[in-house]
Structure formats: C-alpha cells, structure tokens
C-alpha cells in the first residue's frame, strides 16, 4: 500500500469557503472546527499522499495555463473519476466527483506550505465552481453597507486594498477568491479563511510590526499575513454583497499617472463580460456550468453595482481610496 503523508483518525474538520472540509492532515492555514459532537457532514474530503504515490498521467489536457514567460503553470484533464490538475514540478491533484474527494500528491521537493497554498488558493476555487458555486478572482471586506468585493487579474492590488481596510478596522471576508451564493433573495459573499497574501512592503506600510506572517510558498516572497486580532478582523459568516469594484490602472490625458482614486460605473454588458473573464472555471467545456454561470452573472450585474476603480500607486492614498469606496457604497444603497 502506498504510504500517505499523514494518517490520522478521526479526520480533522475545517470550514472554508462555506464548506466543511474533512482532512487527513493538519492545515495550519485554516481554523479547526472544534465541536466534537457535530453531525454535519463534510462537503469535501482532502487526502494528502506522499510523493511516492503513483498516478497515471492523462493522455490529453483540455486546458493549459502558462506564466508570462510561457512556462506551463497549470494543466487540466478529465479522467474516469473526475478531474486531474497538475502544477508541473510542484504537485498534482485528483478531484473525484463521485466521492467529493481531492487527492493531493506533491513532488518530492515541494514543501508542505506550498502544497497547502496550491490546494487552498488554486484548486479549491476550481473545485467549488464544479460543485455549483460561482467564484470570482478577488478579495472582499465587510463594510457598514455589506460586503465589498475587489476583483481583477493577478497583480491588480486586490489583497493590498483589502489589507488597507483591515488596517483601518474593517473585517476581511476573503482573499483572492470570492465565492458567491444566492440566499433568501440576496447575493451573498462567503467567508474563506483568515489571512491575506501580501508583499513585505505592503505589510510594513499598513501594519508595521503588528500581526504575524508565514511564507505562502517556496517560489514567491509573498507572506501570508494574519492580523493580531484575527478573531475580530476575520468575518466567519456570509454577508450580503453590496458592490463590486474592478481594479484597473489608467493614466491622465497628459500621460502622467493619476494621483487620486477614480470610480466610474460599468454598463451592464461591460460588467458581465468583465466578471465572466474573472471567474474561476474548472471545466471550460461543461455546458451546464457555463449556462449556470451566465444566468447567475446576469442576475448579479442587474442587482449589484459594478464599478471600475483606479487606485494610484501609493500607500499614502489608501485613506482616500477607502473614503471614496465607502461614499460610493452609501450612495448606492
């Protein structure tokens, strides 16, 4: 029998992205469900295996995502049990759709914290999409008007803007993965787990020496920052969505970068196509998923304000950015 990395009974249970995760190994990034007598069933079963686990590679890949230099970052394939996701030279994951389980198999030189990052921040959003959730590439915070989501491509500054709200006393709901659901006539944002992935300069500028940090993955200098009072600064319940801000950059007419935040509304069609491009999708060939996603996003943009937000490249302007966002939300209510 192929040895697993850990073998622990009973399984450890965690809550993240509105799901209960049952895991055969500790996930230090998540807060454990400590209710020993809970009878609530797990939504997903996470199984960590050793690098010695032998799994046959798929014969064809339906999707390859590459880095800016052309290096393959993620490859996806369908297999008899469900889906095979491979991060070359890092790890492979097998999502079994019949058992709702995710097998995690690292490469020999992949450290545990990197494997956890790939699972929590890359694989889980895709799996949740397959299981019927709508998931946007973004961060979200809790304001007096409801949840406020910041969406955009990698490097747009979503986590830094959420961290700015955290530094001002607002609760963070999620970082880099906004899971949305329709409940009781509202569209709500679901909580992920405590922590923001930030560069060192953002941590120093916004928090100084407060809070705690841990490395995200061995291939990036980003840190996973947790506020010193995480219990009060992380929201653990679903919050009705009040607004979505698409982060972007623009220059003034004279070619110089703008020095003040700019917010402008997006028309319905532009809102729809923008959010569609920022949605996590496990299987781009799944017509039922695409139909579901189209229907949900259509309802979303007709009910929730979507704005384009331009943030100047300076930590000093974040108080003005927060004020502009809160004023805009107040006017939209």
C-alpha positions in Angstrom: 0.0 0.0 0.0 1.3 3.4 -0.9 2.0 5.4 2.3 0.1 8.6 2.9 1.9 11.7 4.2 -0.2 11.5 7.3 -2.7 9.0 8.6 -4.9 10.5 11.3 -8.2 9.2 12.8 -10.6 10.8 13.1 -10.2 13.2 10.3 -9.6 16.9 11.1 -12.5 19.1 10.1 -12.3 22.7 8.9 -14.6 25.3 7.5 -13.7 27.4 4.4 -15.5 29.0 1.5 -18.8 28.0 3.0 -17.8 24.3 3.0 -16.8 21.8 5.6 -13.5 20.1 4.8 -12.5 16.8 6.2 -8.7 16.3 6.1 -6.3 13.5 6.9 -3.6 16.0 7.9 -3.4 19.4 9.6 -3.9 22.5 7.6 -2.4 25.3 9.7 -3.8 28.0 7.5 -7.4 27.1 8.5 -9.3 27.2 11.8 -10.3 23.8 13.0 -14.0 23.0 13.8 -13.7 22.1 17.4 -17.2 20.8 18.0 -16.6 17.1 18.7 -20.2 16.1 18.6 -21.0 17.9 15.3 -23.0 15.6 13.0 -22.8 18.0 10.0 -21.4 16.0 7.0 -18.2 17.1 5.2 -18.6 18.7 1.7 -15.1 17.7 0.6 -12.6 15.2 1.7 -8.9 16.2 1.5 -6.4 13.4 1.3 -2.7 14.0 1.4 -0.4 11.4 -0.1 3.3 11.0 -0.3 5.4 11.9 -3.4 5.7 8.1 -3.9 2.1 7.8 -4.9 1.9 6.5 -8.5 -0.8 8.0 -10.7 -1.0 7.6 -14.4 -0.8 10.9 -16.4 -3.7 11.7 -18.7 -3.3 11.2 -22.4 -4.5 14.7 -23.2 -5.0 18.1 -21.5 -8.1 20.2 -22.2 -6.5 23.3 -20.6 -3.0 24.7 -20.1 -2.4 27.9 -18.2 1.0 29.4 -18.7 3.1 32.1 -17.0 4.1 35.3 -18.7 7.3 33.7 -19.9 5.4 30.8 -21.5 6.2 28.2 -18.8 3.2 26.0 -18.1 1.7 26.7 -14.7 -1.4 24.6 -14.6 -2.7 21.7 -16.8 -6.2 20.2 -16.5 -7.6 17.0 -17.8 -10.6 14.8 -17.4 -10.1 11.3 -16.0 -12.5 8.5 -15.3 -13.0 9.6 -11.7 -13.3 13.3 -12.4 -10.5 15.8 -13.0 -6.7 15.8 -12.9 -4.9 19.1 -12.1 -1.2 19.3 -12.4 1.2 22.1 -11.4 4.3 20.9 -13.2 7.3 20.2 -10.9 5.1 21.1 -7.9 2.1 18.8 -7.3 -0.8 17.0 -8.8 -4.4 16.9 -7.6 -7.2 14.5 -8.5 -10.8 15.6 -7.8 -13.1 12.6 -7.6 -16.5 13.9 -8.4 -18.3 10.8 -7.1 -16.7 10.8 -3.6 -16.2 14.6 -3.4 -12.6 13.9 -2.5 -9.3 15.7 -3.5 -6.1 13.7 -3.6 -3.0 15.8 -3.1 0.3 14.4 -4.4 3.3 16.6 -4.1 6.6 16.4 -5.9 9.5 15.2 -3.7 10.9 18.8 -3.4 7.6 20.6 -2.7 7.3 21.7 0.9 4.0 21.3 2.8 3.2 25.0 2.9 3.5 25.2 -0.9 1.2 22.2 -1.3 -1.4 23.8 1.1 -1.3 27.1 -0.9 -1.9 25.3 -4.2 -4.8 23.4 -2.6 -6.5 26.3 -0.8 -5.9 29.1 -3.3 -5.7 27.4 -6.6 -7.5 24.0 -6.6 -10.4 24.6 -4.2 -11.8 27.6 -6.1 -11.9 25.5 -9.2 -13.5 22.5 -7.4 -16.1 24.8 -5.8 -17.0 26.0 -9.3 -17.5 22.4 -10.4 -19.7 21.8 -7.3 -22.1 24.7 -8.3 -20.6 27.8 -6.7 -19.8 31.0 -8.6 -16.3 32.1 -7.8 -14.5 35.3 -8.8 -10.8 36.2 -8.7 -10.9 38.8 -6.0 -10.9 39.8 -2.3 -13.7 41.1 -0.1 -14.2 43.1 3.1 -17.2 43.9 5.3 -18.4 47.4 5.3 -21.4 49.1 7.1 -23.3 48.6 3.8 -22.5 45.0 3.2 -19.7 43.0 1.6 -17.5 44.9 -0.9 -15.5 42.8 -3.4 -12.4 43.9 -5.3 -11.8 41.8 -8.4 -9.2 41.9 -11.1 -6.3 40.0 -12.6 -3.2 38.8 -10.7 -1.1 41.8 -9.6 -4.0 44.3 -9.7 -3.7 45.0 -5.9 -6.8 43.2 -4.6 -5.2 41.9 -1.5 -3.4 45.1 -0.7 -6.6 47.1 -0.9 -8.4 44.6 1.4 -5.4 44.8 3.7 -5.9 48.6 3.8 -9.5 48.1 5.0 -8.2 45.6 7.6 -5.6 48.1 8.9 -8.5 50.6 9.3 -10.5 48.2 11.5 -12.8 46.5 8.9 -13.2 42.8 8.7 -11.8 40.7 5.9 -14.1 38.2 4.3 -11.8 36.5 1.7 -8.6 37.0 -0.2 -8.2 36.3 -3.9 -11.3 34.0 -4.1 -14.8 35.5 -3.7 -17.4 32.7 -3.5 -20.9 34.0 -4.2 -24.2 32.4 -3.5 -27.9 33.3 -3.8 -29.7 33.1 -0.4 -33.1 34.5 0.7 -33.3 36.9 -2.2 -29.8 38.2 -1.6 -26.5 37.6 -3.3 -24.0 36.9 -0.5 -20.3 36.5 -0.3 -19.0 33.5 1.7 -16.0 33.7 4.1 -12.8 32.0 3.1 -10.2 31.8 6.0 -8.1 34.2 8.0 -5.1 35.6 6.2 -4.0 37.9 3.3 -1.2 37.2 0.9 0.9 40.4 0.8 4.3 41.7 -0.2 6.6 42.8 2.5 6.3 46.5 1.6 2.6 46.4 2.0 2.8 44.7 5.4 5.3 47.2 6.6 3.4 50.2 5.3 -0.1 49.1 6.5 0.7 47.2 9.7 4.3 47.8 10.8 5.3 45.1 13.2 1.8 44.0 14.3 0.3 40.7 13.2 2.0 37.5 12.2 3.4 36.3 8.9 4.2 32.9 7.3 5.6 32.1 3.9 2.9 31.5 1.2 5.0 29.2 -1.0 8.7 28.5 -1.6 8.6 30.1 -5.0 7.3 33.5 -4.0 8.5 36.1 -1.4 4.8 36.9 -0.6 3.8 36.4 3.1 0.5 35.1 4.5 -0.4 37.9 6.9 -2.8 37.3 9.8 -3.9 40.3 12.0 -3.0 40.1 15.7 -6.7 40.1 16.5 -7.8 37.7 13.8 -11.0 36.7 15.7 -12.3 40.3 15.3 -10.8 41.1 11.9 -11.9 38.0 10.0 -15.6 37.6 9.3 -16.8 34.0 9.5 -20.3 34.3 8.2 -21.9 35.1 4.9 -22.5 38.8 4.1 -24.9 40.3 1.5 -22.9 41.7 -1.4 -23.2 45.5 -1.7 -20.8 46.3 -4.5 -18.1 45.0 -6.8 -15.0 47.1 -7.8 -12.9 46.1 -10.8 -9.4 47.2 -10.2 -7.5 48.7 -13.1 -4.9 51.2 -14.0 -5.2 54.3 -16.1 -3.2 57.4 -17.0 -4.3 61.0 -17.2 -4.6 62.7 -20.6 -1.1 64.1 -20.2 0.4 60.7 -19.7 1.1 61.0 -16.0 -0.3 58.5 -13.6 -3.4 59.7 -11.7 -2.9 60.9 -8.2 -6.4 60.4 -6.8 -8.8 57.4 -6.9 -11.3 57.2 -9.7 -14.6 55.3 -9.7 -16.8 55.0 -12.7 -19.8 52.7 -13.3 -19.6 49.9 -15.7 -22.5 49.3 -18.1 -24.4 46.0 -17.9 -22.7 44.4 -20.8 -19.2 45.5 -19.8 -19.9 44.4 -16.2 -21.0 41.0 -17.4 -18.1 40.3 -19.8 -15.5 41.6 -17.2 -16.8 39.4 -14.4 -17.1 36.4 -16.8 -13.4 36.8 -17.6 -12.5 36.9 -13.9 -14.5 33.8 -12.9 -12.8 30.5 -11.8 -13.8 27.7 -14.2 -12.7 24.1 -13.7 -14.2 22.7 -17.0 -14.5 25.2 -19.8 -16.3 22.5 -21.8 -19.0 22.0 -19.3 -22.1 23.5 -20.9 -24.3 23.1 -17.8 -21.7 25.1 -15.8 -21.5 27.8 -18.4 -25.2 28.1 -18.6 -25.5 28.3 -14.8 -22.7 30.9 -14.7 -24.2 33.1 -17.4 -27.6 33.1 -15.6 -26.0 33.9 -12.2 -23.8 36.7 -13.6 -26.7 38.2 -15.5 -28.7 38.4 -12.2 -25.6 39.7 -10.4 -25.0 42.7 -12.7 -28.7 43.7 -12.7 -28.8 43.8 -8.9 -25.3 44.7 -7.7 -23.4 47.9 -8.6 -20.2 47.1 -10.5 -17.6 49.9 -10.8 -14.2 50.4 -12.3 -11.8 51.5 -9.6 -8.4 53.1 -10.4 -6.1 53.2 -7.4 -2.9 55.3 -7.5 0.3 53.5 -6.9 1.0 54.8 -3.4 0.2 53.5 0.1 -0.4 57.1 1.2 -3.6 57.5 -0.8 -5.3 54.4 0.7 -7.3 56.5 3.2 -8.7 58.5 0.3 -9.4 55.3 -1.6 -11.3 53.8 1.3 -13.3 57.0 1.7 -14.2 57.1 -2.0 -15.4 53.5 -1.9 -17.5 53.9 1.3 -19.1 57.1 -0.1 -19.9 55.3 -3.4 -21.4 52.3 -1.5 -23.5 54.7 0.7 -24.8 56.4 -2.5 -25.7 53.1 -4.0 -27.8 51.9 -1.0 
